[in-house]
Amino acid sequence: MTAESVFDQMKEALNGRPGQPIVLGVCQALAERYDKEPWVFRLVVIVLLIAKTLPILIVYVVLGFVLSETEARTRQFFSGLAVVIREGVDKLAASLRGALGEHNRT
C-alpha cells in the first residue's frame, strides 16, 4: 500500500457518499461555498477537534444553525436528539421507580 493510495482512501472516507452530509452538512456547505473538496474541511475539523474539542463542537453546531444550507438538517438532528434523550430519561426513571418499588417491598 502506497502513501498515495492511503491518502486516496482517506479522501474517499472523508467525502462520504455523493451529496450526503456526514453529520450536519457544515463541511459540505463550506466546500460548496468556497469551491473546494469537502474532505479538506472535514480533515481540518477532525484535526481541530483533537486539539480543541469543545470550542470546535460549539462552532460546528453554531455554523449548522447559521448556514442556510444546513439549518433545516441541524434543527431536525437536534429535534430527533431531544426525543431520543427524553425517551432514555423516561426509561431510566421507570426502571429506577421499579427498582425502588421492589426495594421498598422487601
C-alpha positions as CSV (number, residue, x, y, z in Angstrom):
1,M,0.0,0.0,0.0
2,T,1.5,3.3,-1.1
3,A,1.1,6.7,0.7
4,E,-0.9,7.9,-2.3
5,S,-3.4,5.0,-2.0
6,V,-3.8,5.7,1.7
7,F,-4.4,9.3,1.0
8,D,-7.0,8.4,-1.6
9,Q,-8.7,6.1,0.9
10,M,-8.8,8.9,3.5
11,K,-10.2,11.4,0.9
12,E,-12.9,8.9,-0.1
13,A,-13.9,8.2,3.6
14,L,-14.0,12.0,4.4
15,N,-16.0,12.7,1.3
16,G,-18.8,10.3,2.2
17,R,-21.5,9.4,-0.3
18,P,-22.1,11.9,-3.1
19,G,-24.4,14.7,-1.9
20,Q,-24.8,13.1,1.6
21,P,-23.6,15.1,4.6
22,I,-21.8,13.0,7.2
23,V,-23.1,14.9,10.3
24,L,-24.8,18.2,9.8
25,G,-23.5,19.1,6.4
26,V,-21.4,22.0,7.5
27,C,-18.2,20.9,5.8
28,Q,-20.1,20.1,2.6
29,A,-21.8,23.5,2.7
30,L,-18.5,25.3,3.3
31,A,-16.8,23.3,0.5
32,E,-19.6,24.3,-2.0
33,R,-19.3,28.0,-0.9
34,Y,-15.6,28.1,-1.3
35,D,-15.4,25.7,-4.3
36,K,-13.2,23.2,-2.5
37,E,-13.4,19.5,-1.8
38,P,-15.4,18.5,1.3
39,W,-12.7,16.3,2.6
40,V,-10.4,19.3,3.1
41,F,-12.9,20.9,5.5
42,R,-13.6,17.6,7.2
43,L,-9.9,16.9,7.8
44,V,-9.4,20.4,9.2
45,V,-12.4,19.9,11.6
46,I,-11.1,16.5,12.7
47,V,-7.6,17.9,13.4
48,L,-9.1,20.9,15.3
49,L,-11.4,18.6,17.3
50,I,-8.4,16.7,18.6
51,A,-6.8,20.0,19.7
52,K,-9.8,21.9,21.0
53,T,-12.8,19.6,21.2
54,L,-15.5,21.8,23.0
55,P,-14.9,25.1,21.2
56,I,-14.8,23.4,17.8
57,L,-18.0,21.4,18.5
58,I,-19.7,24.7,19.5
59,V,-18.6,26.4,16.4
60,Y,-19.7,23.5,14.2
61,V,-23.2,23.4,15.8
62,V,-23.5,27.2,15.5
63,L,-22.5,27.0,11.8
64,G,-25.1,24.3,11.4
65,F,-27.8,26.7,12.6
66,V,-26.4,29.8,10.8
67,L,-25.7,28.4,7.3
68,S,-28.8,28.4,5.3
69,E,-27.9,25.1,3.6
70,T,-27.6,23.2,6.9
71,E,-30.2,24.9,9.1
72,A,-33.1,22.5,8.5
73,R,-30.9,19.4,8.9
74,T,-29.4,20.8,12.1
75,R,-32.8,21.6,13.6
76,Q,-34.1,18.1,12.5
77,F,-31.0,16.5,14.1
78,F,-31.4,18.2,17.4
79,S,-35.2,17.6,17.5
80,G,-34.5,13.9,17.0
81,L,-31.8,14.0,19.6
82,A,-34.2,15.6,22.1
83,V,-36.7,12.8,21.5
84,V,-34.1,10.1,22.0
85,I,-32.8,11.8,25.2
86,R,-36.4,12.2,26.5
87,E,-37.2,8.6,25.9
88,G,-34.0,7.5,27.5
89,V,-34.7,9.6,30.6
90,D,-38.2,8.2,30.8
91,K,-36.9,4.6,30.6
92,L,-34.3,5.3,33.2
93,A,-36.9,6.9,35.5
94,A,-39.3,3.9,35.0
95,S,-36.5,1.4,35.8
96,L,-35.5,3.4,38.9
97,R,-39.1,3.6,40.1
98,G,-39.4,-0.2,39.5
99,A,-36.1,-0.8,41.4
100,L,-37.1,1.5,44.3
101,G,-40.6,0.0,44.5
102,E,-39.1,-3.5,44.6
103,H,-36.7,-2.4,47.3
104,N,-39.5,-0.9,49.4
105,R,-41.5,-4.2,49.3
106,T,-38.6,-6.2,50.8
